[in-house]
Amino acid sequence: MFPCNFPGCTKVLSKSLIEHHHITPREIDKSRYNRNVIPLCPLHHKLIFIPEATAGQHSINTPESIQILNKYKSTNGHTVHYQDFNGKKYFYFLESKEIIED
């Protein structure tokens, strides 16, 4: 089971239903070495905004959208730095099992 890592989401889904979002999206880095992903439910995966994206779901910025600014390793896992639609920046702690590096 995988928890959705969109801040505030409490959904936990099976591997077949979860979507994995690349921290550095494939729209930007097509390298096969771009492997750090965050599990998200399908609804919240659509709300990740990427300013550099010119087409597709990640190019749409809505009031519910967030942008991933960076990911950092922390003592007990990872911390993701987000920015919301209004420009407010915040950090969200993820347990180490929630970031997949394959």
Secondary structure, DSSP 8 states (H G I E B T S, - for coil): -EE--STT---EE-TTT-EEEESS-TTT---TT--EEEEE-HHHHTTB--TT--SSGGG---TT-EEEEEEEEETTEEEEEEEETTS-EEEEEEEGGGSEE-
